[in-house]
Amino acid sequence: MTPTEKEQHTRAEFYSSKQLAKYIMVNGVPKSNHDFSDMVASGVSEDLTTEKGLKLIAVLGQVTFFKHAQQINIMDKSNGMMIASITR
């Protein structure tokens, strides 16, 4: 696997989790860096202040959220594919 494929797999695994879907349903789409860090912290056990944690935030941040009336779609920026769709 190339590094890009590993990052895509990490994003797909994180954003497809039920725990993240529940977080987004309660708190909504993150609108700031602080909100995004809180969202990542809710779904991983890694300390986000370490170098590894900061890399994880950078990898997971390569997505775009699209809000629609009935769902929230999460798209991977590196390949343009939809990772997850969360029904409201």
HUNOR-V832563 format. One record per residue. SS is DSSP state (H for helix, E for strand, - for the rest). Layout:
# HUNOR-V832563
SS
SS
This chain:
# HUNOR-V832563
-
-
H
H
H
H
H
H
H
H
H
H
H
H
H
-
-
H
H
H
H
H
H
H
H
H
H
-
-
-
-
-
H
H
H
H
H
H
H
H
H
H
H
-
-
-
-
-
-
-
H
H
H
H
H
H
H
H
H
H
-
-
E
E
E
E
E
-
-
-
E
E
E
E
E
E
-
-
-
-
-
E
E
E
E
E
E
-
